[in-house]
Amino acid sequence: FPLLLILVGIIFTALIQSSSAATGVVITMVGTKVLSLDLALFIVLGANIGTCVTALLSSVGTSKGARRAAMVHLYFNIIGTVVLLTLFTIANGIFDFAFVHESANQAGIAIVHTVFNLSCTALLFPFGKQLERLACATVRDDGQADELQMLDDRLLVTPSAAIMRCTDVAKKMARKSCTALKDALDILRKYDSKAAQKIYDAESKVDEYEDKLGDYL
């Protein structure tokens, strides 16, 4: 039954893509005194997982870093929910908290939502590196450079941010050009077919940078 309520919270929040709105709906519902605090708690926990859908959808088609950040958000909420729910269930089984059987009030739901997020942050803060490794294991390196994915069309609504990304890509393009030029000068002294192919590949990549930057600007 608790898992069903958590699933309801996940699906409802995923549909409206806002945990705050979902929690607001729960707060409105408890105003009718039909929900006890424990039932409302499970829905709110599910809402915190469902809100990750927004980040996951936003990361589609972006860089590996952006997709990994979305996965960290997802893992943060899933792990936090599982751990805190387990601890709460064990503690409730031992001490049988009386308040969980009482009708929930609106202030109580808001407090639960806030305490949950603060507790998750305190719990997982020391494990930032582990979350990072977990996200990197999920979104693996594919060996392909993704600098051009930094030029996301969604940034065009914020020109200053888009220009900063263009500057970063232009710097990468300049460094790649300098490296290719140095390699070209080196093989004038001693020709190497593998080095020459590397230079050709670098030239093609620089041309790709130029085309993408021109279109984006």
Secondary structure, DSSP 4 states (H G I P E B T S, - for coil): -HHHHHHHHHHHHHHHT-HHHHHHHHHHHHTTT-SBHHHHHHHHHHHHHHTHHHHHHHTTTS-HHHHHHHHHHHHHHHHHHHHHHHHHHHHHHHH--GGGGSBP-HHHHHHHHHHHHHHHHHHHGGGHHHHHHHHHHHS---S---GGGGS-GGGGGSHHHHHHHHHHHHHHHHHHHHHHHHHHHHHHHS--HHHHHHHHHHHHHHHHHHHHHHHH-
